[in-house]
Amino acid sequence: MSSKSKGTRLERELFHKFWETGKFMPLRIAGSGSTTLPSVDLLIGGQGRYLAIECKAIKQGKKYISPERINELKEFSEKFGAEPWLAIRFNNQPWYFIRIEDLEKTEINYVVSLSLAQKKGLLFEELIN
């Protein structure tokens, strides 16, 4: 399975998790990374909240994310009036939702490890309650 199709599958999985709560209306923005304009993978509304979510998946180790992608998430969220979140799933782990200010930064990129996600991230149930 290509990383693009895996990403699409995981975005849809998260879309359905929000839908199934009965409290949130999710929108999946197809091709969010393929435009020069700021965009996000998922936009969630409900309970008086708007969440702008960038989705990432990794088997193990660390996920590196470009500053440009994080800046797009910030810019989109500010203009839309949404909370910016990075959603990440490691193999055989639940989804973790991390605030962008909690991401670690290298000289070049932002980086997320499983230990950082477990320490700083929220689980789905914590995010929606």
BADREN-707183 format. One record per atom (N, C-alpha, C): residue number from 1; x, y, z; atom name. Coordinates in nm, 4 decimals. Example, Ala and Ser with C-alpha at 12.3 -4.5 7.8 and 13.67 -1.06 7.14 Angstrom:
k 1	c1 1.3190	c2 -0.5690	c3 0.7800	a N
k 1	c1 1.2300	c2 -0.4500	c3 0.7800	a CA
k 1	c1 1.3200	c2 -0.3300	c3 0.7800	a C
k 2	c1 1.2850	c2 -0.2250	c3 0.7080	a N
k 2	c1 1.3670	c2 -0.1060	c3 0.7140	a CA
k 2	c1 1.2900	c2 0.0030	c3 0.7870	a C
This chain:
k 1	c1 0.0847	c2 -0.1174	c3 0.0000	a N
k 1	c1 0.0000	c2 0.0000	c3 0.0000	a CA
k 1	c1 0.0898	c2 0.1245	c3 0.0000	a C
k 2	c1 0.0615	c2 0.2170	c3 -0.0882	a N
k 2	c1 0.1426	c2 0.3386	c3 -0.0954	a CA
k 2	c1 0.1179	c2 0.4245	c3 0.0275	a C
k 3	c1 0.2137	c2 0.5114	c3 0.0592	a N
k 3	c1 0.1970	c2 0.5983	c3 0.1758	a CA
k 3	c1 0.0798	c2 0.6939	c3 0.1558	a C
k 4	c1 0.0548	c2 0.7317	c3 0.0287	a N
k 4	c1 -0.0590	c2 0.8204	c3 0.0001	a CA
k 4	c1 -0.1912	c2 0.7502	c3 0.0296	a C
k 5	c1 -0.2056	c2 0.6244	c3 -0.0160	a N
k 5	c1 -0.3312	c2 0.5531	c3 0.0097	a CA
k 5	c1 -0.3446	c2 0.5185	c3 0.1580	a C
k 6	c1 -0.2325	c2 0.4905	c3 0.2251	a N
k 6	c1 -0.2383	c2 0.4652	c3 0.3686	a CA
k 6	c1 -0.2827	c2 0.5916	c3 0.4413	a C
k 7	c1 -0.2283	c2 0.7069	c3 0.4003	a N
k 7	c1 -0.2672	c2 0.8336	c3 0.4607	a CA
k 7	c1 -0.4151	c2 0.8615	c3 0.4419	a C
k 8	c1 -0.4643	c2 0.8352	c3 0.3213	a N
k 8	c1 -0.6066	c2 0.8546	c3 0.2913	a CA
k 8	c1 -0.6923	c2 0.7630	c3 0.3784	a C
k 9	c1 -0.6505	c2 0.6385	c3 0.3909	a N
k 9	c1 -0.7254	c2 0.5419	c3 0.4738	a CA
k 9	c1 -0.7303	c2 0.5876	c3 0.6191	a C
k 10	c1 -0.6172	c2 0.6363	c3 0.6707	a N
k 10	c1 -0.6125	c2 0.6795	c3 0.8103	a CA
k 10	c1 -0.6920	c2 0.8079	c3 0.8324	a C
k 11	c1 -0.6899	c2 0.8989	c3 0.7345	a N
k 11	c1 -0.7730	c2 1.0196	c3 0.7456	a CA
k 11	c1 -0.9201	c2 0.9799	c3 0.7527	a C
k 12	c1 -0.9597	c2 0.8848	c3 0.6693	a N
k 12	c1 -1.0997	c2 0.8392	c3 0.6696	a CA
k 12	c1 -1.1348	c2 0.7710	c3 0.8010	a C
k 13	c1 -1.0404	c2 0.6947	c3 0.8558	a N
k 13	c1 -1.0627	c2 0.6288	c3 0.9851	a CA
k 13	c1 -1.0925	c2 0.7342	c3 1.0923	a C
k 14	c1 -1.0130	c2 0.8387	c3 1.0944	a N
k 14	c1 -1.0313	c2 0.9455	c3 1.1929	a CA
k 14	c1 -1.1609	c2 1.0222	c3 1.1662	a C
k 15	c1 -1.1915	c2 1.0466	c3 1.0398	a N
k 15	c1 -1.3174	c2 1.1093	c3 0.9998	a CA
k 15	c1 -1.4350	c2 1.0342	c3 1.0632	a C
k 16	c1 -1.4342	c2 0.9005	c3 1.0486	a N
k 16	c1 -1.5441	c2 0.8186	c3 1.1008	a CA
k 16	c1 -1.5480	c2 0.8186	c3 1.2526	a C
k 17	c1 -1.4334	c2 0.8248	c3 1.3193	a N
k 17	c1 -1.4312	c2 0.8316	c3 1.4655	a CA
k 17	c1 -1.5042	c2 0.9571	c3 1.5137	a C
k 18	c1 -1.4788	c2 1.0704	c3 1.4481	a N
k 18	c1 -1.5478	c2 1.1931	c3 1.4871	a CA
k 18	c1 -1.6971	c2 1.1831	c3 1.4555	a C
k 19	c1 -1.7309	c2 1.1321	c3 1.3373	a N
k 19	c1 -1.8708	c2 1.1198	c3 1.2969	a CA
k 19	c1 -1.9483	c2 1.0333	c3 1.3961	a C
k 20	c1 -1.8882	c2 0.9217	c3 1.4372	a N
k 20	c1 -1.9565	c2 0.8246	c3 1.5227	a CA
k 20	c1 -1.9852	c2 0.8772	c3 1.6628	a C
k 21	c1 -1.9228	c2 0.9875	c3 1.7028	a N
k 21	c1 -1.9531	c2 1.0454	c3 1.8340	a CA
k 21	c1 -2.0941	c2 1.1029	c3 1.8368	a C
k 22	c1 -2.1475	c2 1.1399	c3 1.7196	a N
k 22	c1 -2.2773	c2 1.2040	c3 1.7142	a CA
k 22	c1 -2.2738	c2 1.3494	c3 1.7569	a C
k 23	c1 -2.1558	c2 1.3986	c3 1.7926	a N
k 23	c1 -2.1406	c2 1.5362	c3 1.8418	a CA
k 23	c1 -2.0639	c2 1.6257	c3 1.7459	a C
k 24	c1 -1.9936	c2 1.5648	c3 1.6515	a N
k 24	c1 -1.9044	c2 1.6407	c3 1.5642	a CA
k 24	c1 -1.9365	c2 1.6154	c3 1.4175	a C
k 25	c1 -1.9140	c2 1.7173	c3 1.3354	a N
k 25	c1 -1.9295	c2 1.7057	c3 1.1910	a CA
k 25	c1 -1.7906	c2 1.7162	c3 1.1290	a C
k 26	c1 -1.7375	c2 1.6077	c3 1.0759	a N
k 26	c1 -1.6044	c2 1.6102	c3 1.0151	a CA
k 26	c1 -1.6106	c2 1.6408	c3 0.8650	a C
k 27	c1 -1.5099	c2 1.7074	c3 0.8164	a N
k 27	c1 -1.4898	c2 1.7282	c3 0.6732	a CA
k 27	c1 -1.3487	c2 1.6826	c3 0.6407	a C
k 28	c1 -1.3350	c2 1.6001	c3 0.5388	a N
k 28	c1 -1.2024	c2 1.5594	c3 0.4914	a CA
k 28	c1 -1.1696	c2 1.6436	c3 0.3703	a C
k 29	c1 -1.0531	c2 1.7052	c3 0.3721	a N
k 29	c1 -1.0124	c2 1.7928	c3 0.2632	a CA
k 29	c1 -0.9146	c2 1.7155	c3 0.1753	a C
k 30	c1 -0.9651	c2 1.6613	c3 0.0663	a N
k 30	c1 -0.8836	c2 1.5788	c3 -0.0227	a CA
k 30	c1 -0.7746	c2 1.6630	c3 -0.0882	a C
k 31	c1 -0.6563	c2 1.6070	c3 -0.0990	a N
k 31	c1 -0.5457	c2 1.6758	c3 -0.1649	a CA
k 31	c1 -0.4920	c2 1.7936	c3 -0.0872	a C
k 32	c1 -0.5076	c2 1.7895	c3 0.0461	a N
k 32	c1 -0.4702	c2 1.9052	c3 0.1276	a CA
k 32	c1 -0.3227	c2 1.9416	c3 0.1152	a C
k 33	c1 -0.2370	c2 1.8444	c3 0.0900	a N
k 33	c1 -0.0947	c2 1.8746	c3 0.0797	a CA
k 33	c1 -0.0494	c2 1.9109	c3 -0.0605	a C
k 34	c1 -0.1436	c2 1.9143	c3 -0.1553	a N
k 34	c1 -0.1039	c2 1.9313	c3 -0.2951	a CA
k 34	c1 -0.1323	c2 2.0710	c3 -0.3496	a C
k 35	c1 -0.1594	c2 2.1654	c3 -0.2621	a N
k 35	c1 -0.1848	c2 2.3022	c3 -0.3051	a CA
k 35	c1 -0.0855	c2 2.3959	c3 -0.2374	a C
k 36	c1 -0.0640	c2 2.5107	c3 -0.2959	a N
k 36	c1 0.0277	c2 2.6071	c3 -0.2350	a CA
k 36	c1 -0.0430	c2 2.6904	c3 -0.1281	a C
k 37	c1 -0.1755	c2 2.6782	c3 -0.1213	a N
k 37	c1 -0.2510	c2 2.7521	c3 -0.0204	a CA
k 37	c1 -0.2570	c2 2.6726	c3 0.1091	a C
k 38	c1 -0.2642	c2 2.7407	c3 0.2238	a N
k 38	c1 -0.2742	c2 2.6680	c3 0.3511	a CA
k 38	c1 -0.3985	c2 2.5804	c3 0.3543	a C
k 39	c1 -0.3820	c2 2.4581	c3 0.3968	a N
k 39	c1 -0.4923	c2 2.3636	c3 0.4047	a CA
k 39	c1 -0.4614	c2 2.2621	c3 0.5149	a C
k 40	c1 -0.5613	c2 2.1846	c3 0.5510	a N
k 40	c1 -0.5456	c2 2.0806	c3 0.6529	a CA
k 40	c1 -0.6096	c2 1.9523	c3 0.6007	a C
k 41	c1 -0.5865	c2 1.8415	c3 0.6709	a N
k 41	c1 -0.6433	c2 1.7133	c3 0.6289	a CA
k 41	c1 -0.7896	c2 1.6998	c3 0.6694	a C
k 42	c1 -0.8194	c2 1.7382	c3 0.7943	a N
k 42	c1 -0.9548	c2 1.7279	c3 0.8458	a CA
k 42	c1 -0.9945	c2 1.8571	c3 0.9145	a C
k 43	c1 -1.1195	c2 1.8935	c3 0.8975	a N
k 43	c1 -1.1767	c2 2.0070	c3 0.9671	a CA
k 43	c1 -1.2981	c2 1.9528	c3 1.0419	a C
k 44	c1 -1.3001	c2 1.9738	c3 1.1719	a N
k 44	c1 -1.4031	c2 1.9165	c3 1.2571	a CA
k 44	c1 -1.4777	c2 2.0295	c3 1.3269	a C
k 45	c1 -1.6093	c2 2.0239	c3 1.3258	a N
k 45	c1 -1.6900	c2 2.1214	c3 1.3975	a CA
k 45	c1 -1.7901	c2 2.0523	c3 1.4871	a C
k 46	c1 -1.8139	c2 2.1129	c3 1.6023	a N
k 46	c1 -1.9145	c2 2.0591	c3 1.6945	a CA
k 46	c1 -1.8835	c2 2.0997	c3 1.8360	a C
k 47	c1 -1.9881	c2 2.0983	c3 1.9186	a N
k 47	c1 -1.9716	c2 2.1301	c3 2.0599	a CA
k 47	c1 -1.9113	c2 2.2695	c3 2.0802	a C
k 48	c1 -1.9380	c2 2.3616	c3 1.9867	a N
k 48	c1 -1.8841	c2 2.4972	c3 1.9975	a CA
k 48	c1 -1.7355	c2 2.5068	c3 1.9682	a C
k 49	c1 -1.6799	c2 2.4034	c3 1.9044	a N
k 49	c1 -1.5365	c2 2.4003	c3 1.8739	a CA
k 49	c1 -1.5156	c2 2.3744	c3 1.7258	a C
k 50	c1 -1.4023	c2 2.4232	c3 1.6756	a N
k 50	c1 -1.3548	c2 2.3883	c3 1.5423	a CA
k 50	c1 -1.2123	c2 2.3369	c3 1.5590	a C
k 51	c1 -1.1844	c2 2.2220	c3 1.4998	a N
k 51	c1 -1.0518	c2 2.1607	c3 1.5061	a CA
k 51	c1 -0.9974	c2 2.1490	c3 1.3653	a C
k 52	c1 -0.8779	c2 2.2001	c3 1.3433	a N
k 52	c1 -0.8066	c2 2.1831	c3 1.2167	a CA
k 52	c1 -0.6989	c2 2.0788	c3 1.2434	a C
k 53	c1 -0.7042	c2 1.9692	c3 1.1699	a N
k 53	c1 -0.6179	c2 1.8546	c3 1.2013	a CA
k 53	c1 -0.5319	c2 1.8154	c3 1.0824	a C
k 54	c1 -0.4033	c2 1.8044	c3 1.1085	a N
k 54	c1 -0.3069	c2 1.7493	c3 1.0142	a CA
k 54	c1 -0.2813	c2 1.6054	c3 1.0602	a C
k 55	c1 -0.3038	c2 1.5069	c3 0.9736	a N
k 55	c1 -0.2902	c2 1.3656	c3 1.0096	a CA
k 55	c1 -0.1564	c2 1.3088	c3 0.9629	a C
k 56	c1 -0.0933	c2 1.2326	c3 1.0496	a N
k 56	c1 0.0321	c2 1.1649	c3 1.0155	a CA
k 56	c1 0.0278	c2 1.0230	c3 1.0700	a C
k 57	c1 0.0971	c2 0.9339	c3 1.0008	a N
k 57	c1 0.1089	c2 0.7958	c3 1.0454	a CA
k 57	c1 0.2525	c2 0.7511	c3 1.0280	a C
k 58	c1 0.2958	c2 0.6658	c3 1.1186	a N
k 58	c1 0.4328	c2 0.6145	c3 1.1120	a CA
k 58	c1 0.4345	c2 0.4765	c3 1.1767	a C
k 59	c1 0.5187	c2 0.3899	c3 1.1238	a N
k 59	c1 0.5279	c2 0.2557	c3 1.1814	a CA
k 59	c1 0.5937	c2 0.2613	c3 1.3190	a C
k 60	c1 0.7106	c2 0.3226	c3 1.3224	a N
k 60	c1 0.7846	c2 0.3345	c3 1.4490	a CA
k 60	c1 0.8889	c2 0.4432	c3 1.4332	a C
k 61	c1 0.9567	c2 0.4756	c3 1.5425	a N
k 61	c1 1.0608	c2 0.5770	c3 1.5357	a CA
k 61	c1 1.0045	c2 0.7165	c3 1.5508	a C
k 62	c1 1.0504	c2 0.8072	c3 1.4653	a N
k 62	c1 1.0117	c2 0.9476	c3 1.4748	a CA
k 62	c1 0.9551	c2 0.9944	c3 1.3417	a C
k 63	c1 0.8598	c2 1.0843	c3 1.3498	a N
k 63	c1 0.8015	c2 1.1453	c3 1.2302	a CA
k 63	c1 0.8519	c2 1.2886	c3 1.2228	a C
k 64	c1 0.9141	c2 1.3219	c3 1.1093	a N
k 64	c1 0.9646	c2 1.4573	c3 1.0874	a CA
k 64	c1 0.8640	c2 1.5328	c3 1.0015	a C
k 65	c1 0.8353	c2 1.6554	c3 1.0418	a N
k 65	c1 0.7364	c2 1.7374	c3 0.9710	a CA
k 65	c1 0.8010	c2 1.8715	c3 0.9400	a C
k 66	c1 0.7854	c2 1.9151	c3 0.8169	a N
k 66	c1 0.8502	c2 2.0399	c3 0.7748	a CA
k 66	c1 0.7883	c2 2.1600	c3 0.8447	a C
k 67	c1 0.8690	c2 2.2628	c3 0.8694	a N
k 67	c1 0.8153	c2 2.3868	c3 0.9269	a CA
k 67	c1 0.7070	c2 2.4476	c3 0.8380	a C
k 68	c1 0.7197	c2 2.4305	c3 0.7061	a N
k 68	c1 0.6197	c2 2.4844	c3 0.6141	a CA
k 68	c1 0.4821	c2 2.4222	c3 0.6400	a C
k 69	c1 0.4808	c2 2.2909	c3 0.6630	a N
k 69	c1 0.3525	c2 2.2215	c3 0.6885	a CA
k 69	c1 0.2906	c2 2.2695	c3 0.8196	a C
k 70	c1 0.3737	c2 2.2865	c3 0.9221	a N
k 70	c1 0.3240	c2 2.3338	c3 1.0518	a CA
k 70	c1 0.2761	c2 2.4790	c3 1.0397	a C
k 71	c1 0.3499	c2 2.5603	c3 0.9639	a N
k 71	c1 0.3077	c2 2.6992	c3 0.9440	a CA
k 71	c1 0.1751	c2 2.7072	c3 0.8691	a C
k 72	c1 0.1541	c2 2.6173	c3 0.7724	a N
k 72	c1 0.0266	c2 2.6122	c3 0.7013	a CA
k 72	c1 -0.0873	c2 2.5770	c3 0.7978	a C
k 73	c1 -0.0625	c2 2.4807	c3 0.8854	a N
k 73	c1 -0.1626	c2 2.4419	c3 0.9845	a CA
k 73	c1 -0.1960	c2 2.5606	c3 1.0749	a C
k 74	c1 -0.0920	c2 2.6309	c3 1.1197	a N
k 74	c1 -0.1133	c2 2.7499	c3 1.2038	a CA
k 74	c1 -0.1927	c2 2.8563	c3 1.1295	a C
k 75	c1 -0.1515	c2 2.8881	c3 1.0091	a N
k 75	c1 -0.2156	c2 2.9944	c3 0.9316	a CA
k 75	c1 -0.3616	c2 2.9595	c3 0.9022	a C
k 76	c1 -0.3861	c2 2.8388	c3 0.8560	a N
k 76	c1 -0.5223	c2 2.7966	c3 0.8276	a CA
k 76	c1 -0.6080	c2 2.8086	c3 0.9540	a C
k 77	c1 -0.5559	c2 2.7582	c3 1.0645	a N
k 77	c1 -0.6310	c2 2.7575	c3 1.1906	a CA
k 77	c1 -0.6637	c2 2.8982	c3 1.2377	a C
k 78	c1 -0.5656	c2 2.9877	c3 1.2295	a N
k 78	c1 -0.5880	c2 3.1261	c3 1.2717	a CA
k 78	c1 -0.6957	c2 3.1921	c3 1.1868	a C
k 79	c1 -0.6869	c2 3.1758	c3 1.0556	a N
k 79	c1 -0.7832	c2 3.2401	c3 0.9660	a CA
k 79	c1 -0.9222	c2 3.1782	c3 0.9773	a C
k 80	c1 -0.9297	c2 3.0490	c3 1.0034	a N
k 80	c1 -1.0579	c2 2.9811	c3 1.0124	a CA
k 80	c1 -1.1195	c2 2.9952	c3 1.1517	a C
k 81	c1 -1.0347	c2 3.0217	c3 1.2514	a N
k 81	c1 -1.0832	c2 3.0274	c3 1.3893	a CA
k 81	c1 -1.0907	c2 2.8891	c3 1.4519	a C
k 82	c1 -0.9965	c2 2.8034	c3 1.4137	a N
k 82	c1 -0.9954	c2 2.6645	c3 1.4620	a CA
k 82	c1 -0.8742	c2 2.6388	c3 1.5506	a C
k 83	c1 -0.8835	c2 2.5342	c3 1.6312	a N
k 83	c1 -0.7701	c2 2.4881	c3 1.7118	a CA
k 83	c1 -0.6810	c2 2.4024	c3 1.6219	a C
k 84	c1 -0.5513	c2 2.4330	c3 1.6122	a N
k 84	c1 -0.4631	c2 2.3486	c3 1.5307	a CA
k 84	c1 -0.4157	c2 2.2255	c3 1.6084	a C
k 85	c1 -0.4283	c2 2.1087	c3 1.5468	a N
k 85	c1 -0.3851	c2 1.9834	c3 1.6091	a CA
k 85	c1 -0.3106	c2 1.8981	c3 1.5078	a C
k 86	c1 -0.2089	c2 1.8289	c3 1.5558	a N
k 86	c1 -0.1434	c2 1.7244	c3 1.4781	a CA
k 86	c1 -0.1951	c2 1.5924	c3 1.5335	a C
k 87	c1 -0.2552	c2 1.5109	c3 1.4463	a N
k 87	c1 -0.3002	c2 1.3772	c3 1.4861	a CA
k 87	c1 -0.1982	c2 1.2784	c3 1.4314	a C
k 88	c1 -0.1479	c2 1.1927	c3 1.5186	a N
k 88	c1 -0.0475	c2 1.0954	c3 1.4738	a CA
k 88	c1 -0.0825	c2 0.9581	c3 1.5280	a C
k 89	c1 -0.0582	c2 0.8593	c3 1.4427	a N
k 89	c1 -0.0802	c2 0.7220	c3 1.4850	a CA
k 89	c1 0.0415	c2 0.6388	c3 1.4499	a C
k 90	c1 0.0972	c2 0.5768	c3 1.5511	a N
k 90	c1 0.2056	c2 0.4801	c3 1.5349	a CA
k 90	c1 0.1408	c2 0.3423	c3 1.5243	a C
k 91	c1 0.2057	c2 0.2483	c3 1.4539	a N
k 91	c1 0.1505	c2 0.1128	c3 1.4395	a CA
k 91	c1 0.1133	c2 0.0553	c3 1.5756	a C
k 92	c1 -0.0028	c2 -0.0093	c3 1.5805	a N
k 92	c1 -0.0526	c2 -0.0758	c3 1.7007	a CA
k 92	c1 -0.0685	c2 0.0184	c3 1.8196	a C
k 93	c1 -0.0917	c2 0.1458	c3 1.7911	a N
k 93	c1 -0.1133	c2 0.2463	c3 1.8952	a CA
k 93	c1 -0.2409	c2 0.3228	c3 1.8631	a C
k 94	c1 -0.2991	c2 0.3870	c3 1.9632	a N
k 94	c1 -0.4161	c2 0.4713	c3 1.9348	a CA
k 94	c1 -0.3724	c2 0.6030	c3 1.8705	a C
k 95	c1 -0.4692	c2 0.6813	c3 1.8270	a N
k 95	c1 -0.4402	c2 0.8156	c3 1.7769	a CA
k 95	c1 -0.3991	c2 0.9040	c3 1.8939	a C
k 96	c1 -0.2993	c2 0.9875	c3 1.8696	a N
k 96	c1 -0.2602	c2 1.0910	c3 1.9657	a CA
k 96	c1 -0.2773	c2 1.2263	c3 1.8980	a C
k 97	c1 -0.3270	c2 1.3225	c3 1.9734	a N
k 97	c1 -0.3491	c2 1.4583	c3 1.9242	a CA
k 97	c1 -0.2575	c2 1.5513	c3 2.0011	a C
k 98	c1 -0.1722	c2 1.6215	c3 1.9265	a N
k 98	c1 -0.0675	c2 1.7031	c3 1.9879	a CA
k 98	c1 -0.0827	c2 1.8478	c3 1.9447	a C
k 99	c1 -0.0715	c2 1.9382	c3 2.0410	a N
k 99	c1 -0.0698	c2 2.0814	c3 2.0106	a CA
k 99	c1 0.0625	c2 2.1129	c3 1.9411	a C
k 100	c1 0.0595	c2 2.2027	c3 1.8458	a N
k 100	c1 0.1833	c2 2.2298	c3 1.7718	a CA
k 100	c1 0.2909	c2 2.2904	c3 1.8607	a C
k 101	c1 0.2514	c2 2.3623	c3 1.9654	a N
k 101	c1 0.3534	c2 2.4177	c3 2.0551	a CA
k 101	c1 0.4214	c2 2.3097	c3 2.1394	a C
k 102	c1 0.3654	c2 2.1886	c3 2.1421	a N
k 102	c1 0.4261	c2 2.0773	c3 2.2163	a CA
k 102	c1 0.5175	c2 1.9905	c3 2.1301	a C
k 103	c1 0.5259	c2 2.0185	c3 2.0002	a N
k 103	c1 0.6155	c2 1.9419	c3 1.9131	a CA
k 103	c1 0.7603	c2 1.9764	c3 1.9445	a C
k 104	c1 0.8479	c2 1.8783	c3 1.9282	a N
k 104	c1 0.9917	c2 1.9043	c3 1.9423	a CA
k 104	c1 1.0430	c2 1.9609	c3 1.8111	a C
k 105	c1 1.1508	c2 2.0378	c3 1.8204	a N
k 105	c1 1.2055	c2 2.1013	c3 1.7006	a CA
k 105	c1 1.3518	c2 2.0642	c3 1.6872	a C
k 106	c1 1.3905	c2 2.0217	c3 1.5677	a N
k 106	c1 1.5323	c2 2.0015	c3 1.5371	a CA
k 106	c1 1.5790	c2 2.1302	c3 1.4701	a C
k 107	c1 1.7006	c2 2.1319	c3 1.4201	a N
k 107	c1 1.7492	c2 2.2503	c3 1.3480	a CA
k 107	c1 1.6668	c2 2.2760	c3 1.2227	a C
k 108	c1 1.6122	c2 2.1698	c3 1.1634	a N
k 108	c1 1.5435	c2 2.1833	c3 1.0346	a CA
k 108	c1 1.3929	c2 2.1603	c3 1.0454	a C
k 109	c1 1.3497	c2 2.0568	c3 1.1159	a N
k 109	c1 1.2101	c2 2.0141	c3 1.1166	a CA
k 109	c1 1.1515	c2 2.0073	c3 1.2564	a C
k 110	c1 1.0219	c2 1.9870	c3 1.2590	a N
k 110	c1 0.9551	c2 1.9456	c3 1.3821	a CA
k 110	c1 0.9606	c2 1.7939	c3 1.3844	a C
k 111	c1 0.9549	c2 1.7367	c3 1.5038	a N
k 111	c1 0.9666	c2 1.5908	c3 1.5148	a CA
k 111	c1 0.8743	c2 1.5407	c3 1.6262	a C
k 112	c1 0.8149	c2 1.4232	c3 1.5994	a N
k 112	c1 0.7279	c2 1.3591	c3 1.6983	a CA
k 112	c1 0.7727	c2 1.2153	c3 1.7156	a C
k 113	c1 0.7960	c2 1.1760	c3 1.8384	a N
k 113	c1 0.8263	c2 1.0374	c3 1.8726	a CA
k 113	c1 0.7071	c2 0.9813	c3 1.9498	a C
k 114	c1 0.7010	c2 0.8497	c3 1.9628	a N
k 114	c1 0.5935	c2 0.7874	c3 2.0402	a CA
k 114	c1 0.5978	c2 0.8369	c3 2.1843	a C
k 115	c1 0.7166	c2 0.8486	c3 2.2418	a N
k 115	c1 0.7246	c2 0.8937	c3 2.3815	a CA
k 115	c1 0.6717	c2 1.0364	c3 2.3975	a C
k 116	c1 0.7007	c2 1.1235	c3 2.3010	a N
k 116	c1 0.6470	c2 1.2600	c3 2.3067	a CA
k 116	c1 0.4942	c2 1.2560	c3 2.2945	a C
k 117	c1 0.4433	c2 1.1758	c3 2.2010	a N
k 117	c1 0.2983	c2 1.1650	c3 2.1820	a CA
k 117	c1 0.2309	c2 1.1156	c3 2.3096	a C
k 118	c1 0.2903	c2 1.0168	c3 2.3736	a N
k 118	c1 0.2317	c2 0.9615	c3 2.4963	a CA
k 118	c1 0.2389	c2 1.0615	c3 2.6118	a C
k 119	c1 0.3446	c2 1.1414	c3 2.6145	a N
k 119	c1 0.3631	c2 1.2371	c3 2.7242	a CA
k 119	c1 0.2797	c2 1.3642	c3 2.7049	a C
k 120	c1 0.2798	c2 1.4195	c3 2.5844	a N
k 120	c1 0.2176	c2 1.5497	c3 2.5593	a CA
k 120	c1 0.0831	c2 1.5413	c3 2.4881	a C
k 121	c1 0.0582	c2 1.4284	c3 2.4205	a N
k 121	c1 -0.0617	c2 1.4177	c3 2.3378	a CA
k 121	c1 -0.1856	c2 1.3800	c3 2.4168	a C
k 122	c1 -0.2993	c2 1.4038	c3 2.3546	a N
k 122	c1 -0.4279	c2 1.3621	c3 2.4091	a CA
k 122	c1 -0.4794	c2 1.2439	c3 2.3278	a C
k 123	c1 -0.5456	c2 1.1516	c3 2.3937	a N
k 123	c1 -0.6143	c2 1.0448	c3 2.3234	a CA
k 123	c1 -0.7455	c2 1.1007	c3 2.2687	a C
k 124	c1 -0.8080	c2 1.0319	c3 2.1750	a N
k 124	c1 -0.9298	c2 1.0785	c3 2.1105	a CA
k 124	c1 -1.0369	c2 1.1196	c3 2.2129	a C
k 125	c1 -1.0608	c2 1.0312	c3 2.3107	a N
k 125	c1 -1.1639	c2 1.0572	c3 2.4109	a CA
k 125	c1 -1.1319	c2 1.1819	c3 2.4914	a C
k 126	c1 -1.0031	c2 1.2065	c3 2.5195	a N
k 126	c1 -0.9637	c2 1.3268	c3 2.5940	a CA
k 126	c1 -0.9835	c2 1.4522	c3 2.5100	a C
k 127	c1 -0.9576	c2 1.4416	c3 2.3812	a N
k 127	c1 -0.9728	c2 1.5559	c3 2.2913	a CA
k 127	c1 -1.1185	c2 1.6000	c3 2.2799	a C
k 128	c1 -1.2097	c2 1.5034	c3 2.2702	a N
k 128	c1 -1.3491	c2 1.5390	c3 2.2435	a CA
k 128	c1 -1.4287	c2 1.5698	c3 2.3696	a C
k 129	c1 -1.3767	c2 1.5426	c3 2.4861	a N
k 129	c1 -1.4488	c2 1.5704	c3 2.6120	a CA
k 129	c1 -1.3995	c2 1.6970	c3 2.6783	a C
